[in-house]
Amino acid sequence: ESHHISASKLCKDASTALQLSGLKSGDTIAVGGFGVGGIPETLLNTLSAWENGPSDLTVASLTAGVDGFGLGKLFECGKVKRMIAS
């Protein structure tokens, strides 16, 4: 007898996804994309606007982004402690 449990990994919005992620201050996150292409823009915007949300993050990404967009917003709101880029 099989007891297969199915769980969806789809969330209704970025805020719900971040809250369910377990992301906390001091964590390391990997961010895909190059510059502004292919980045998880909606998640990054939601994370940067999340008051009292995780901070002191270490971010690993190919590039460090651009001002005012994507990763740049995380820098501007002071959520990034360390950046790892190539």
C-alpha positions in Angstrom: 0.0 0.0 0.0 1.5 3.3 -1.1 1.3 6.4 1.0 2.4 9.0 -1.5 2.0 12.6 -0.2 1.9 15.3 -2.9 2.8 18.8 -2.0 2.7 21.7 -4.4 5.7 24.0 -4.5 3.6 26.7 -6.2 2.6 29.8 -4.2 0.0 32.4 -5.0 2.5 35.2 -4.7 6.1 36.1 -3.9 5.2 37.2 -0.3 3.7 33.8 0.5 6.7 32.1 -1.1 9.2 34.1 1.0 7.2 33.5 4.2 7.1 29.8 3.6 10.8 29.6 2.6 12.1 29.9 6.1 14.6 32.5 5.0 16.0 34.3 8.1 18.6 36.9 8.9 22.2 35.8 8.2 21.2 33.2 5.6 22.9 32.8 2.2 20.9 33.0 -1.0 21.8 32.2 -4.6 20.3 34.4 -7.2 20.2 33.4 -10.9 20.3 35.7 -13.9 22.9 38.0 -15.4 22.6 41.7 -14.7 18.9 42.4 -15.1 18.2 39.4 -17.4 16.6 36.3 -16.0 16.7 37.4 -12.4 13.8 36.6 -9.9 12.7 40.2 -10.0 9.4 39.7 -8.2 11.0 37.8 -5.3 13.8 40.3 -5.0 11.4 43.3 -5.0 9.2 41.6 -2.4 12.2 40.7 -0.2 13.6 44.3 -0.4 10.2 45.7 0.6 9.7 43.2 3.5 9.8 45.4 6.6 11.5 43.6 9.6 12.2 40.7 7.2 15.6 38.9 6.9 18.7 41.0 6.7 22.5 40.5 7.0 22.1 38.2 3.9 25.0 36.8 2.0 24.1 36.8 -1.7 25.8 34.6 -4.4 25.2 35.7 -8.0 27.0 35.9 -11.3 26.8 39.7 -11.1 25.9 42.2 -8.4 23.0 43.7 -10.3 22.3 47.4 -11.0 21.2 50.3 -9.0 17.4 50.5 -8.3 16.5 47.1 -9.8 16.6 43.5 -8.5 19.7 42.9 -6.4 20.3 46.7 -6.4 17.2 47.1 -4.3 18.5 44.6 -1.7 21.7 46.7 -1.4 19.7 50.0 -1.1 17.5 48.8 1.7 20.5 47.4 3.6 19.6 43.7 3.6 23.0 42.5 2.1 25.9 41.9 4.4 28.2 40.1 1.9 28.1 39.7 -1.9 29.8 36.9 -3.7 30.1 37.5 -7.5 32.4 36.5 -10.3 
